């Protein structure tokens, strides 16, 4: 028996053995097409062998996943038994009664081990509605060799001014090296998430305390103009359509000096698929000296939609996939650098994991993110890269489309911000916030 199968066979906690004798059933899981989720799919055959529960995967690009699961849950479509969702959807959908509460998970599962920042963001009124597969913030990943060649040293907590300077110094168009790669792709959770966190550090916000949209402010103009100027000078061609996966590919090919994105990407840029794995350093997301860094807080989590006919089986899978045993399983087979990070306290108490070069920076980034106080000036909403109101996703997707059009040169920054202001005003007035 292989080490992998031996370990998998040993993971029989959380009621898995009971499922072996049960009649075979099938659960359908909708998930995002990133590396950790794809890795999890590679282990589910043995889960099926142990439990008699078959697993069918619907793996989608991030923007498409959001659309599909939102449509399914709001129309009670019933296509999925488990959905991969995050901190934006979970408390809203939980409050609406659209998700099955995860308030009866087994004692062995140890809910108390989930990092408070993750449990809090995936709960409504103290009840957990989704279990984090992994948690993340965002941070800087950079080429140490290119930084050294440019005669610069990355601070642990840099400013945006330094990042722009370093990006220009590292850019080498003849050798297809872009000083910086950042998301510009339309979508509230793609480029929209990035520019919102960046705006927080520039003193901008989506709404004031009376829910008035704030895109007509100097802070938002400063954010977009700085971003576009830096990316035009030092970013890759077509950055307006690049998201997480596109920038990951560029970085791993050695075509980015710096990349600011999800902390979970650290295992990918230092892994076997990276051509620059031996020359990667990490730093906190940048600020402008106003007291807020430009990092987010997020969890990709597994939730059970209300109305599923496979609730028990779905919870069984969730306990398996988000357990400490699953973390140990991946560590034994693929090394500690490849385990799903950011979800459990015990992981960051493990001396073996703390040897991973990005472990502490990931934790520091997560702990520095405050969704209750995300901006320099006060706001009436919770959320760092989003405002936790039901209207946000549709509105922010439209706004991000206008921003991407400005990045691509199809309109000016001023035009994009004016349209964003109109979009947000119309939505907020129609929803009765004003």
C-alpha positions as MATLAB code, in Angstrom:
seq = 'XXXXXXXXXXXXXXXXXXXXXXXXXXXXXXXXXXXXXXXXXXXXXXXXXXXXXXXXXXXXXXXXXXXXXXXXXXXXXXXXXXXXXXXXXXXXXXXXXXXXXXXXXXXXXXXXXXXXXXXXXXXXXXXXXXXXXXXXXXXXXXXXXXXXXXXXXXXXXXXXXXXXXXXXXXXXXXXXXXXXXXXXXXXXXXXXXXXXXXXXXXXXXXXXXXXXXXXXXXXXXXXXXXXXXXXXXXXXXXXXXXXXXXXXXXXXXXXXXXXXXXXXXXXXXXXXXXXXXXXXXXXXXXXXXXXXXXXXXXXXXXXXXXXXXXXXXXXXXXXXXXXXXXXXXXXXXXXXXXXXXXXXXXXXXXXXXXXXXXXXXXXXXXXXXXXXXXXXXXXXXXXXXXXXXXXXXXXXXXXXXXXXXXXXXXXXXXXXXXXXXXXXXXXXXXXXXX';
ca = [
       0.000    0.000    0.000;
       1.349    3.471   -0.832;
       2.024    5.992    1.943;
      -0.806    8.090    0.565;
      -3.337    5.272    0.688;
      -2.133    4.087    4.068;
      -2.602    7.535    5.519;
      -5.929    7.998    3.847;
      -7.131    4.672    5.134;
      -6.158    5.732    8.632;
      -8.348    8.827    8.440;
     -11.518    7.166    9.645;
     -12.614    9.703   12.256;
     -15.706   11.872   12.172;
     -18.069    8.976   11.428;
     -16.400    7.905    8.197;
     -16.419    4.225    9.086;
     -20.175    4.271    9.477;
     -20.495    5.326    5.890;
     -18.718    2.286    4.528;
     -21.720    0.103    5.190;
     -24.154    2.652    3.836;
     -25.622    2.427    0.403;
     -23.597    4.316   -2.163;
     -24.682    7.893   -2.676;
     -23.322   10.809   -4.689;
     -22.676   14.374   -3.648;
     -21.965   17.168   -6.112;
     -19.482   19.872   -5.142;
     -19.024   23.232   -6.869;
     -15.532   24.630   -6.394;
     -13.005   27.121   -7.710;
     -10.211   26.126  -10.088;
      -7.249   26.915   -7.858;
      -4.409   24.660   -6.844;
      -5.536   23.733   -3.336;
      -9.002   22.722   -4.480;
      -7.622   20.717   -7.375;
      -5.207   19.013   -4.976;
      -8.137   18.066   -2.735;
      -9.875   16.403   -5.671;
      -6.904   14.099   -6.047;
      -7.551   12.623   -2.603;
     -11.290   12.021   -2.851;
     -11.172    8.566   -4.450;
     -10.058    7.094   -1.152;
     -12.743    9.098    0.663;
     -15.220    7.293   -1.593;
     -13.602    3.922   -0.859;
     -13.932    4.533    2.880;
     -17.461    5.873    2.937;
     -19.324    4.650   -0.122;
     -20.004    8.301   -0.963;
     -19.185    9.227   -4.534;
     -18.054   12.759   -5.249;
     -18.760   14.663   -8.439;
     -16.872   17.911   -8.980;
     -17.952   21.007  -10.866;
     -14.754   23.048  -11.093;
     -15.137   26.616  -12.313;
     -13.188   29.823  -12.831;
     -13.719   32.194   -9.902;
     -16.127   34.656  -11.534;
     -18.165   31.823  -13.069;
     -18.292   29.940   -9.765;
     -19.732   32.983   -8.003;
     -22.408   33.359  -10.670;
     -23.358   29.673  -10.713;
     -23.643   29.155   -6.957;
     -25.450   32.460   -6.430;
     -27.999   31.617   -9.108;
     -28.455   28.115   -7.726;
     -28.949   29.160   -4.116;
     -31.290   32.074   -4.866;
     -33.471   30.028   -7.233;
     -33.326   26.880   -5.040;
     -31.942   25.062   -8.067;
     -30.537   22.168   -6.056;
     -27.605   21.461   -8.386;
     -25.039   21.223   -5.590;
     -24.750   19.478   -2.227;
     -21.654   21.472   -1.252;
     -20.706   24.939   -2.452;
     -17.329   26.631   -2.229;
     -18.108   30.135   -0.990;
     -16.407   32.788    1.104;
     -16.721   35.406    3.786;
     -18.952   37.664    1.721;
     -21.685   35.161    0.921;
     -21.689   33.039    4.073;
     -23.163   35.394    6.718;
     -25.682   36.858    4.252;
     -26.872   33.474    2.998;
     -26.855   32.069    6.522;
     -29.086   34.919    7.709;
     -31.465   34.213    4.812;
     -31.771   30.547    5.786;
     -30.140   29.420    2.559;
     -27.390   27.372    4.252;
     -27.441   24.429    6.658;
     -25.924   25.440   10.036;
     -22.722   23.600   10.875;
     -23.548   23.543   14.570;
     -23.436   19.786   15.003;
     -19.933   18.922   13.796;
     -18.227   16.167   15.737;
     -16.151   16.684   18.857;
     -13.128   15.204   17.085;
     -13.398   17.864   14.398;
     -12.603   20.533   17.024;
     -14.394   23.647   15.797;
     -12.572   25.662   18.481;
      -9.312   25.108   16.573;
     -10.506   27.274   13.656;
      -8.783   30.675   13.688;
     -11.196   33.235   15.201;
     -10.858   35.549   12.193;
     -12.012   32.721    9.928;
     -14.788   31.389   12.161;
     -16.126   34.897   12.713;
     -16.238   35.692    9.006;
     -18.057   32.439    8.246;
     -20.715   32.801   10.938;
     -23.988   34.622   11.489;
     -25.032   35.470   15.036;
     -22.443   33.047   16.377;
     -23.454   30.071   14.238;
     -20.938   28.634   11.774;
     -22.409   28.228    8.276;
     -19.289   27.244    6.317;
     -16.057   25.462    7.248;
     -12.819   27.031    5.970;
     -10.828   24.824    3.632;
      -8.150   27.472    3.751;
      -7.886   31.060    4.923;
      -5.875   33.854    3.432;
      -4.882   37.454    3.477;
      -2.775   39.076    0.766;
       0.925   39.955    0.743;
       3.834   40.771   -1.525;
       5.689   37.967   -3.247;
       8.855   39.181   -4.929;
      11.991   38.051   -6.729;
      14.883   38.417   -4.326;
      17.425   38.152   -7.160;
      15.825   40.947   -9.192;
      15.449   43.144   -6.131;
      19.127   42.689   -5.342;
      20.110   43.366   -8.945;
      18.135   46.618   -8.791;
      20.158   47.665   -5.745;
      17.102   47.684   -3.490;
      16.065   45.880   -0.328;
      12.419   45.012    0.348;
      11.200   46.346    3.702;
       9.074   44.028    5.823;
       6.274   46.626    5.645;
       6.790   48.699    2.466;
       4.938   51.723    1.137;
       3.261   51.979   -2.251;
       5.866   54.604   -3.183;
       8.627   52.048   -2.672;
       6.705   49.389   -4.610;
       6.340   51.692   -7.634;
      10.040   52.587   -7.455;
      11.070   48.935   -7.216;
       8.707   47.921  -10.024;
      10.261   50.460  -12.364;
      13.781   49.370  -11.392;
      13.063   45.675  -11.994;
      11.214   46.065  -15.306;
      13.184   44.694  -18.251;
      11.014   44.732  -21.362;
      13.691   43.163  -23.592;
      13.724   40.072  -21.378;
       9.938   40.052  -20.771;
      10.285   40.879  -17.078;
       7.542   43.060  -15.670;
       8.373   44.831  -12.446;
       4.929   44.136  -11.001;
       1.904   41.951  -11.743;
      -1.461   42.872  -10.207;
      -5.083   41.938  -10.830;
      -6.989   44.108  -13.287;
      -9.609   41.582  -14.327;
     -13.251   42.607  -13.959;
     -15.211   40.867  -11.203;
     -15.905   41.952   -7.648;
     -13.731   39.160   -6.258;
     -11.000   39.513   -8.880;
      -9.675   42.962   -9.801;
     -12.457   44.531   -7.767;
     -11.151   42.939   -4.578;
      -7.611   44.086   -5.220;
      -8.386   47.722   -6.031;
     -10.716   47.982   -3.028;
      -7.974   46.871   -0.626;
      -5.550   49.239   -2.336;
      -8.044   52.078   -1.966;
      -8.328   51.387    1.767;
      -4.634   52.199    2.134;
      -5.084   55.437    0.145;
      -7.830   56.632    2.492;
     -10.752   55.762    0.201;
     -13.955   53.910    1.047;
     -17.022   52.655   -0.797;
     -19.554   54.548    1.339;
     -19.618   57.171    4.048;
     -21.561   56.630    7.259;
     -24.818   57.642    5.529;
     -24.304   55.095    2.709;
     -23.366   57.776    0.184;
     -21.009   56.356   -2.490;
     -17.549   57.913   -2.401;
     -16.097   57.403   -5.891;
     -16.113   61.157   -6.520;
     -13.424   61.688   -3.877;
      -9.754   62.568   -4.238;
      -8.785   59.360   -2.425;
     -10.369   57.155   -5.099;
      -8.846   59.244   -7.895;
      -5.429   58.915   -6.259;
      -5.863   55.143   -5.982;
      -6.813   54.489   -9.599;
      -4.336   56.971  -11.065;
      -1.475   55.498   -9.034;
      -2.454   51.941   -9.979;
      -2.793   52.680  -13.690;
       0.383   54.746  -13.873;
       2.423   52.020  -12.156;
       0.924   49.204  -14.206;
       1.280   51.035  -17.528;
       4.953   51.629  -16.737;
       5.893   48.328  -15.110;
       3.059   45.819  -15.564;
       2.470   43.127  -18.202;
       0.677   43.752  -21.476;
      -3.040   43.087  -21.089;
      -2.994   43.480  -17.291;
      -6.589   44.726  -17.452;
      -7.734   41.136  -18.058;
      -5.348   39.380  -15.652;
      -6.634   37.749  -12.480;
      -5.150   35.402   -9.907;
      -4.410   32.497  -12.253;
      -2.959   34.642  -15.041;
      -0.579   36.437  -12.676;
       0.405   33.174  -11.001;
       1.411   31.799  -14.379;
       3.432   34.916  -15.223;
       5.232   34.875  -11.873;
       6.083   31.186  -12.106;
       7.480   31.751  -15.609;
       9.851   34.388  -14.222;
       8.019   37.302  -15.828;
       7.135   39.274  -12.664;
       9.407   41.081  -10.253;
       6.634   41.433   -7.688;
       3.129   40.099   -7.271;
       0.695   41.248   -4.583;
      -2.039   38.690   -4.099;
      -3.447   35.936   -1.910;
      -1.105   34.511    0.714;
      -2.175   31.048   -0.409;
      -0.186   31.593   -3.624;
       3.059   31.333   -1.663;
       3.111   27.539   -1.899;
       2.653   27.726   -5.677;
       5.415   30.274   -6.375;
       7.859   28.231   -4.261;
       6.763   24.862   -5.626;
       7.844   22.553   -8.408;
       5.890   24.436  -11.083;
       7.776   27.661  -10.410;
      10.920   28.455  -12.378;
      11.906   31.008   -9.724;
      11.121   28.992   -6.581;
      14.576   29.542   -5.075;
      14.382   33.335   -5.389;
      11.101   34.316   -3.724;
      10.711   36.596   -0.722;
       7.650   37.838    1.146;
       6.527   41.119    2.708;
       3.363   42.699    4.084;
       1.009   44.377    1.618;
       1.882   48.060    1.078;
       0.464   51.170    2.728;
       0.693   54.941    2.261;
       1.361   55.865    5.865;
      -2.309   56.482    6.698;
      -2.627   53.511    9.029;
      -4.224   50.883    6.761;
      -2.397   48.283    4.709;
      -3.804   46.995    1.428;
      -4.383   43.392    2.454;
      -7.666   41.506    2.541;
      -9.161   38.716    4.599;
     -10.810   35.750    2.946;
     -11.575   32.076    3.308;
     -12.581   29.631    0.633;
     -14.993   27.523    2.611;
     -17.350   24.585    2.139;
     -21.058   25.086    2.846;
     -24.184   22.966    2.504;
     -27.130   24.624    0.744;
     -30.467   24.241    2.499;
     -32.732   21.793    0.760;
     -30.023   19.330   -0.261;
     -31.101   15.711   -0.088;
     -27.581   14.715    0.967;
     -27.050   16.799    4.117;
     -25.443   14.056    6.220;
     -23.124   12.986    3.404;
     -22.196   16.593    2.657;
     -21.278   17.275    6.277;
     -19.263   14.061    6.331;
     -17.193   15.298    3.401;
     -16.761   18.754    4.902;
     -15.463   17.282    8.165;
     -12.974   15.168    6.245;
     -11.754   17.874    3.868;
     -11.310   20.621    6.486;
      -9.895   18.480    9.301;
      -6.440   18.430   10.884;
      -6.097   14.872    9.573;
      -6.449   16.168    6.019;
      -3.699   18.715    6.716;
      -1.461   15.934    8.034;
      -2.286   13.845    4.989;
      -1.152   16.515    2.548;
       1.955   17.249    4.622;
       2.985   13.576    4.591;
       2.563   13.274    0.848;
       3.471   16.704   -0.495;
       5.308   18.549    2.292;
       4.227   21.141    4.828;
       4.500   23.981    2.313;
       1.563   22.534    0.391;
      -0.999   22.106    3.165;
      -4.108   24.337    3.094;
      -3.097   27.336    5.229;
      -4.758   29.958    7.350;
      -7.690   28.005    8.786;
      -6.575   26.365   12.039;
      -4.697   27.650   15.088;
      -2.931   24.333   15.572;
      -1.177   24.671   12.216;
       0.611   27.794   13.433;
       1.573   26.074   16.663;
       3.271   23.287   14.720;
       7.066   23.796   14.680;
       7.371   21.833   11.437;
       4.970   24.175    9.655;
       6.647   27.282   11.066;
       9.816   26.235    9.214;
       7.972   26.990    5.938;
       9.403   30.347    4.759;
       6.046   32.051    4.249;
       4.169   30.629    7.257;
       4.774   33.503    9.672;
       4.193   36.229    7.056;
       0.879   34.590    6.145;
      -0.227   34.572    9.774;
       0.965   38.161   10.316;
      -0.999   39.259    7.254;
      -4.165   37.497    8.427;
      -3.892   38.946   11.914;
      -3.307   42.484   10.602;
      -6.568   42.466    8.605;
      -9.527   43.987   10.448;
     -12.867   43.624    8.626;
     -14.653   45.594   11.330;
     -12.408   48.637   10.758;
     -11.231   48.312    7.161;
     -10.743   51.960    6.216;
      -9.027   55.145    7.394;
     -12.344   56.971    7.832;
     -15.311   55.180    9.453;
     -17.743   53.147    7.356;
     -21.142   51.566    8.055;
     -20.164   48.174    6.633;
     -18.052   45.172    7.605;
     -15.561   43.770    5.102;
     -12.158   44.695    3.712;
     -12.313   43.857    0.000;
     -16.111   43.966    0.028;
     -19.000   45.569    1.866;
     -21.077   42.857    3.504;
     -24.443   43.862    2.057;
     -26.485   41.758   -0.402;
     -26.324   44.414   -3.122;
     -22.531   44.564   -3.181;
     -21.670   41.699   -5.535;
     -23.692   42.905   -8.515;
     -22.832   46.558   -7.974;
     -19.122   45.902   -7.471;
     -18.945   43.700  -10.554;
     -20.286   46.593  -12.654;
     -17.896   49.036  -11.016;
     -14.942   46.710  -11.624;
     -15.884   46.503  -15.304;
     -15.605   50.279  -15.566;
     -12.242   50.218  -13.815;
     -10.920   47.490  -16.126;
     -12.017   49.542  -19.125;
      -9.972   52.455  -17.765;
      -6.923   50.230  -17.267;
      -7.252   49.098  -20.879;
      -7.370   52.706  -22.104;
     -10.976   52.486  -23.281;
     -11.935   55.419  -21.040;
     -10.238   57.766  -18.591;
      -9.937   57.160  -14.876;
     -12.191   60.166  -14.326;
     -14.864   58.689  -16.585;
     -14.646   55.318  -14.841;
     -15.041   56.885  -11.407;
     -17.979   59.015  -12.529;
     -19.717   55.900  -13.870;
     -18.904   54.011  -10.655;
     -20.499   56.810   -8.646;
     -23.641   56.670  -10.783;
     -23.842   52.853  -10.564;
     -23.483   52.852   -6.796;
     -25.925   55.750   -6.308;
     -28.586   54.008   -8.384;
     -28.194   50.713   -6.527;
     -28.190   52.247   -3.065;
     -31.193   54.457   -3.773;
     -33.114   51.556   -5.282;
     -32.325   49.346   -2.302;
     -33.510   51.991    0.145;
     -30.193   52.784    1.827;
     -30.591   56.479    1.022;
];
